[in-house]
Amino acid sequence: MIAVTGATGNIGRTLVGLLSEAGEEVVAMSRRPQPAHRAAGVRWAQAGVGDTKSVRAALAGARALFILLGGELNSRGESPNALLEAAADAGIERVVLVSSQVSATRPAALSHARLREFEAAVRASGRDFTILRPSGFASNALAWAESVRIKRTVFAPFGDVALPVIDPADIAAVAAAALGEDGHAGRTYELTGPELISPRQQAAAISQALGEEVAFVDLSRADARARMVQFMSEEVVTGTLDVLGIPLPAEQKISPDVEAVLHRPANPFGEWVARNLPAFQ
């Protein structure tokens, strides 16, 4: 059995489906209530990374664990060692952690300190491990969905700074491979999309998919910060704006790791838009 934390999120929801389709037994953990419909072979548990006691109860019988931090857990919460100790006690043999590209490119960034702590704990756990370090998510464009629906406008900073954003479905597919196949132990995969694409170009891709004009408004860094601090911590906002506005060369590099693991190219942004078009209509 494979245990999946964050099972109702962008990555976890897809991962649970992929594992189920592959014939794996899955315990899907989320702090949210279970969805109305669940795949065959999937057991749901209301548990999360920030509550090791609940996770410990859900891990019985699992051989592999997928760890995904979400929301405030990226900046605070229990020691990662508590979760890894619970995994060891349950007999977990394999751990896959979603970290971030920034953990490598900006090793002193306060915004990603907790992810670095989890990386260190996973490496020291004595379990077989795989660490995934994705770039920015294509699904971050969902933050524009309301303004596109209402005003047919995207508001974003750094309109012409291009980054290789990744489809969360590709992260899930790589995670499924690492959880279910041999040959990934001790590996760290940097996961990016197949192309550099700017916010202005992303807006154009949404416009093309809708068949309607979508305007682009380039926000100042200050205006973007004012919007982001409403739902993100100061440290995370600063780190995010630094990457979006002043990316390092390594953050604009297209990695071959998705294709190496999945034996197909990473999904382009336009493919993510096509699958998620109803959010913008």
N, C-alpha and C positions, 0 to 999 in steps of 0.2 A: 504494500500500500504506500502511496505517496501523499504526504501532507502539504497542503498549499495554503500559505497565509495570504491575506489580501485578495481573497478569492472572488470578490465582487468588483474589483477594479479593472482598469484598462488592460493590464497584463494578466492578472489572476483569472479573470472570467474566461479569457481565451485559452489560457493554460489548462484550466480544469477541463474544458471541452476537448482539447487536443489529447490530454492524457486519457480521458474517458473513451474517446474514439480509438485510441491505441490499445484498449482493453485493460488499462490499469485500474485498480481500485484506488479511489481518491477520497481523502478527507479534506473537505474544503472549509477553510476557516475564515471568518469575517466578523468584524464587530457589528456589522449590519445584520438584520434578519435574513434568513435564507430566501432566495428568489422563489416565486410561485412554481416555476418549472425547473427541474434539475435533471441532469443527464443520468443515464443508467450507471450503476456502480459508484455513484457519488454520495458520500455521507457528509452532511453539513454540520458544522459546529460553530456556535457563536463564541469566538475566541479571537485573540489578536496578539501581535508581537508585543504590545505594551502591557499585556496581562499574562505573565508566564504561567500562573496557576491555571488559567483556563486552557492555555496551549498544552500544558503538561497532560491534562485530562484527555485532550483530543489526539495525542500522539500515539496512544497504545496501538501496537501492531504495525506502525509505519516503519518503512526502511529508508525513506528519503524525505527531505524537508526543503521546501522552497521558502525563502525569507524575503519579504518585501516590506520595507518601511513606508508608511504613508502619512501625509499631513504633518501634525505636530511631532510625530515620532522621529522625523528627520532631524529634529533639534533637541529633543529632550525625551526622557523616559527611563525605564529600567536599564540596568547594565546589560549589555549584550551577553555577558557571561552567564546570566541567569537563564536565558533562552537556550544557550548552547549546552549548559549543564542538564537542562530538562531533556534536550535531544539525546545526550549521551545516556541518561538514565533510561530513556525509552528504547535504546538500542538502535537509534538512527545511524545508518552507515554512510549516508551521502547527503551533503548540504549544498544547495545552490542559492547564492545571495545576489540580489540586484543592488549594485552600488551605483557609481556614476563615473563617467569619463573624467569629471573634475577631480575625483579622488587621486588621479594620476597627474593630471595637467597642472593642478594648483594645490599641491600637498599641504600648504599652510592655510588654505581658505577656511575661515570659521564656519561658513555656510555648509561645509561638507565634513566637519569634524566628526560628527556622529557616525556617518557612513564609514569613515576611516576606522573608527573604533570597532564597528561590526566586522569590517574586513579583517582586522587584526585578530579578533576573537574567533572568527571562522577558521583562519589559517592555523591558529593555535589549538583548535578543538580536538585534534586527533581524528576527525572524520575525513573521508574523501570530500573534497570541496571543489566547486567551480564558482568563480566570481564573474559576474556580468557587469560591464561598465558601459552603459548606453550613453549616447549623446542626448541632446534635447529631443523631446517626444513630439512627433507630428500631432498628437492629440492635444497638445497645448493650444492649438488653433481653435479648440472648442471654446476657449475664453472669448472668442470673437463671435460666437454663434448668435447671441442675442442682437448685437449691433448689426450683423449681416441680415438677420431676419427682419428687423424693424427699419433699419436705415440703409441697408445694402452698402455698409461701410465697415472697413476694418480700421481700428485705431491701434497702433503699435509703435514702439520706438525702433530706432536703428533700421529703417526700412530697407536699406540696400546692403546690409551686412548679411552675408550668406553663410549658413551652417548646414551640416549634413544630418538633418533631423531624421529620426528613425520611427518607423511604424511600430507601435507597441505590440502588434501581432507578431512581428519578427522577433521581438524580445521573448515573447511567450514561446515561440517555436524553438528558439535556441535553448530556452530553459527546459522545454520538454525533452529535447535531445540530451541535455546534460543530466537530467533526472533519470531518464529511462535507458540510456545507452552507456556502454563502457567507453573509455578512451578520453574522457573529459576531466578526469581527476587532476587537481593541481593546476588547472588552466585558468587564466584570466583572459576573457574575451572583451575586446573593445567593439561595441556594436554601434554602427552608424547606418544612415541611409546611403543610397547609391549616388547621391548628387548633392551639390551645394545649392541651397535655395534660400533666398532672402524672404523676409516678411512680405515685401511688395509682390514678389513672385508667387508666394503662397496665396495672397489675396487674388492674384490673377488666375491661379489654378481653381480657386473656389468660384470665381466669376465664370470661368469657362464651363465648369461642371453645371452651374445653375442655368447657364444660357442667358444671364443678365449681367449688366455692369455692376461691379462692386468697386466702390471708391476706396482709396487708401489714404489715411491721414497719419503722417509721421509725428508721433508724440516726442516731446522732449524727454530727457532722462528724468527730470524732476516730475513731470506729469505722470510718467510711467510709474515712478516710485510711489507717488501719492495713491495711485490705483492699487498697486500690488500690496502695500502695507496693510490694506484692509483685510487681507486673508493670508498673509505670509509674515514671518518674523523679519526684523530688520536685517539680521545676518544673511538670511536666505535671499532677501530682495537685493541686497548689495552684491552678493555673489552671482546671482542670476543676471543682473544688469551688466556686470563686468564681462561675463561670458558672451552675452548677446551683443554688447556694444564694442568690446575690445577683445575679440577672441584671439587666443594664441594660435600659432601655426598648427600645433598638434590638435587643436579643437576644430580646425577646418580641414583636417585630413580625413579622407574616406578610407575606412578600414575594410579589409577583405574578410573579416572574421565571420560575418553573417553568411556569406556565400560559402566559406570554407566548411562551416558546420552544416548548413542546410542544403548545400549542393544546388543552390539557385541564387540568383541575385536578390539583394534586399529590395523591398517594395519602395517605389518612388512615392513622393508626397501625393501625387495625383491619384494613385490607387487608394491611399487612405481616404482622400476626399470622396471618391466615388462610393466607398462603403459607408461613409458617414454623412452623406449628402442631406438626409432628412433633418439633421440638426441645424442646417443653414437655410432651410426652405421656409 
